[in-house]
Structures are given as C-alpha cells and as structure tokens.
Amino acid sequence: MDSKTDNLHGIGNGVDARVTELRVALGMVFRRLREESSEGLTWSQGAVLSRLDREGPSTVTGLARSEGVRSQSMSATVAVLEELGLVVGSRDPGDLRRTVLWVTDAGKETLARERDARGDWLSIAMKTNLTVDEQAQLIACANLLRRLVAPNALP
C-alpha cells in the first residue's frame, strides 16, 4: 500500500468506516440534488441533455457508451428528449447510417433552469446549515472530488 491509501484501509483490506460515511453522504447529496429537478426530467434524461450540452453533438451509440447503458435504452431516452423538443438529430453527412444529436435552444434553456434550481438549493442549504469556514471547506472539496473522477484517475 502507498501513503495515499494507508489511512483508508483497515485490517484485512476492509474499507474504513470513514470511506463508507463519505460514500453515503455523497449519495444523500446526489439524491437531494436530483429531487430539485424543476423540469420533470428523469435523471437519465437530464444526464444525456447535460452531456450533449457539455461535450457537443453525439450519436445514440456514443451517448450509450458514455453513460454506461445499452443503445436500446439510450434510444428510448433520446426519443423522449426529441419529443419534448430538447434534442434534435440529423443524418451524419460522413455516414448516413448514423444520426448525430445535439441540444436545441429549448434544451439549453431547460438545462439552465435545472442548474439554477439545483444551485439555488445547494447555496441556501450551505448558507443555512454551515458556517462560513465550513462553506469554504466544502467548496475546496470540489477540486478533490473532480480529481477522483478525472479520466486518468485510478481505477
């Protein structure tokens, strides 16, 4: 074991209770943020819309791979987003068998409202429940959390 992991493992390679506490707390925050959805989208619909907005146009297959789901499941999610006018697709000029999808202006507006609702909740919750120093500590943790999920992070 290296010095990065020594403090997190107990006897017999069991995960330290503090790691479990962190996982549970992150899950609780994640679920609470999901509840703040003001647009009625499912989590998977919001994730796809957000990914297309962040990363640009993609195909159903590319989205399925990125989200870790089957293409058939992604097709159903995309169909709903298209029906709502949040995503539009057209044939890829380089490969007419593929449809390239992107976010519409209505989709961008929906995402902005979703992000605002979640940001408002988080801001109010932090101001209400945390001291100024604790707020700063929590914000500082964002960079650490990003490093955990960076493309080159282990495993």
Buried (B, 14 or more C-beta within 10 A) or exposed (E): EEEEEEEEEEEEEEEEEEBEEBEEEEEEEEEEBEEBBEBEBEEBBBBBBBBBBEEEBBBBEBBBEBBEBEBEEBEBBBEBBBEBEBBBBEEEEEEEEBBBBBBBEEBBEBBEEBBEBBEEBBEEEBEEEEEEEEBEEEEEEEEEEEEEEEEEEEE
